[in-house]
Amino acid sequence: MILKKTTLFLAFTAITLNGFAQEIIQDSTKVESLDEVLIKSLRVDANAPITHSNVSKEELEKRNLGQDIPILLNYLPSVVTTSDAGAGVGYTGIRVRGVSAQSTNITINGIPYNDSESLGTFWVNLGDFSSSVESLQLQRGVGTSTNGSGAFGASINILTDAVAKQASGEISNSFGSFNTRKHTVKYSTGLMNDHFEISGRLSQINSDGYIDRATSDLKSYFLQGAYVDDNTQIKAVTFGGHEVTYQAWNGIDETVLRDDRTFNPSGEYTDNDGNTQFYDNEVDNYRQDHYQLHWNEKINNNWSTNLGLNYTYGRGYFEQYKEDEDFSTYGFQEISIGGETINETDVIRRRWLDNNFYVLNANVNYTDQKLNLSTGLFYSSYHGDHFGEVIWSQFASNSEIRDRYYEGDGDKYDFSVFAKATYQLNDKMSLFGDLQYRSVNYDTSGRTSDLVLFEIDKTFGFFNPKAGLSYNLNERNNFYFSYARANREASRSDFESNPDVKPEQLNDFELGWRYKSSSLVFNANAYYMLYNEQLVLTGAIDDTGSPIRNNSGNSSRLGLELEAVIKINDKFSLQPNVTLSSNKNDETIVSRDGALVNLGKTNISFSPEVVAANALIFQPLENLQLSFLSKYVGEQFMGNTDSKTSKLESYFVNDFNVTYEIKTNKIFKSILFSGLVNNIFGEEYVSNGYYFTFDDTWSNPGATTTVEGAGYYPQATTNFLVGATFKF
């Protein structure tokens, strides 16, 4: 029952696992060394004293049938994923070591992808992005210095497609349950005149979703132009997407979960005849375009540099049908019809976000036989316009179409400098050091969507030191220890909930042992994450489904991560992992029945004590692989009070993945067939939800009674995806 998925595979004789048993597979069609300069300053090597996992393009390809990147990473250690629509397409989320996605730092080619204000990551804006990923590294804990908001549970560093020497093309199609389908076209010119390459991708993903009306219409693109010579690589990269997703972020209560688990309350309203209807355009509609320019220069065998520029343009809205809204909310004047005063109306409204994000990123790297030194600076500027408009009203009063009923701005400036080095003391021991200073200014004006004046002007200065030691006892055994400090600012929604919210701080201690032999790769890692004012999820959500967080004073996470690759014979392998942890708030004080109550030490929300996975891989032929994938997530609380109402039950889910590749010299170079059956035993489980309390003074006048409630996001029962990729 200690289990692990993997897209990791046995197609090569060496076993690959999470960077500590990494076989370096040379692909003659790729220009690897200069591409890696892009992310050299953010990634760590296999023996570094940083806990990490590496995932390659080939590993992603086996399960890339339309689901988002978080779902493809579901079986890595300490990872828990969820999907609003229930089947891995549309809005998806990832938690690592119990820490929310808002605390996971994401970079693409060294450029931050986290939204500057919400700090979240919206993979739905980049549908099928895994088809353009060359490799990624997930660092657990604080990790090494990164760009953008600090990593408080993990960081995911993504490198997009490398420059290809040879011309190629690819057509990929997949179909599956809930009318899910993915269509992808890719191409590369290869190196023209030994120096120039143009490559690109177009994708479309559609799904009806497991949850009622939770449809997704995702269009995306990737285009790259590159120039390379022996020491220079210049890349111009643009990518983006347009998503239209029917809202499924409201969840359902326990009764509905039991009786109708696919029910979606979003868009529900009552017509003039008293009939329940659902508004057909209760959607999230958003476009995001990224423009990156990277100049990588290899000066000599010791020195290399990277300069990166980025501009991101995002714009879009979510649309809602709202019943019986007060005129005053939208600035409407009361009207009289037939002698009756009208001051309420049904409306259709859109809440907009229009934003611009600019980045300058510059790094220098020096490497010799003993020293690997990187230093650099990062600067970003973000401006976001938040506004709401009414596009229809049952009683229009004095309004005009698209009248704005609130407007607000958010500006954020982020500057950081770092220097990090690994020094080889001798054949067995190396030292790692990393210093970063980060300055953040966040300034807002105008009003929120709740029509509350929102004026914040905060500047933070953070010093983030890190140090570590790695010791190679022999060729098979490596030991490491590291300490890292991270500081992190609050998000826009945190400030909306509490203008006096405090930044959070983390001291992270990691102690690990890596073992590798021809038949066994094993990694054990113990961590102790000590927080001050950690912004923990309260369990509650706002009206867009975003989690609400509060400072928790002192808290900690203590855990043990175990993972292995066991080669049973030439055809069978096991790849298990398990995380055992204790996640505690030192003291929790809540308001209950009109009085403050000290609950003492409580469990941190959304932090299961056991997360385990396994992959049983059978490869009877070189081009045929069958994988039985299992995932167990222990029970967890959606709040910080240990209330039974807030408990999510444990679940155990099994998937089956098969890939078969035909290599041919006629028309196509190869044809890859993939099949995936998710949740093969039909487990009815819930991977995410929310918890709330409110004071009830109506049912018991003169007294205050605290009422609890919970909402749930059920995940799909048995479902499947099949696909074929034609490469030429």
Secondary structure, 3 states (H helix, E strand, C coil): CCCCCCCCCCCCCCCCCCCCCCCCCCCCCECHHHHHHCCCCCCCCCCCCCCEEEEEHHHHHCCCCCCCHHHHCCCCCCEEEEECCCCCCCCEEEEECCECHHHEEEEECCEECCCCCCCCCCHHHHCCHHHHEEEEEEEECCCCCCCCCCCCCEEEEEEECCCECCCEEEEEEEEEHHHEEEEEEEEECCCECCCEEEEEEEEEEEECCCCCCCCEEEEEEEEEEEEECCCEEEEEEEEEEEEEEECCCCCECHHHHHHCCCCCCCCEEECCCCCEEECCCCEEEEEEEEEEEEEEEECCCCEEEEEEEEEEEEEEEEEEEEEEEEHHHHCCCCEEECCEEECEEEEEEEEEEEEEEEEEEEEEEEECCCEEEEEEEEEEEEEEEEEEEEEEECCCCCCCCCEEEEEEEEEEEEEEEEEEEEEECCCCEEEEEEEEEEEEEEEEEEECCCCCECCCEEEEEEEEEEEEEEEECCCCEEEEEEEEEEEECCCHHHHHHCCCCCCEEEEEEEEEEEEECCCEEEEEEEEEEEEECCEEEEEEECCCCCEEEEECCEEEEEEEEEEEEEECCCCEEEEEEEEEEEEEEEEEEEEECCEEEEEEEEECCCCCCEEEEEEEEEEEECCEEEEEEEEEECCEECCCCCCHHHEECCEEEEEEEEEEEEECCCCCCEEEEEEEEECCCCCCCEEEEEEEEEEECCCCCCCCEEEEEEEEEECCCCEEEEEEEEEC
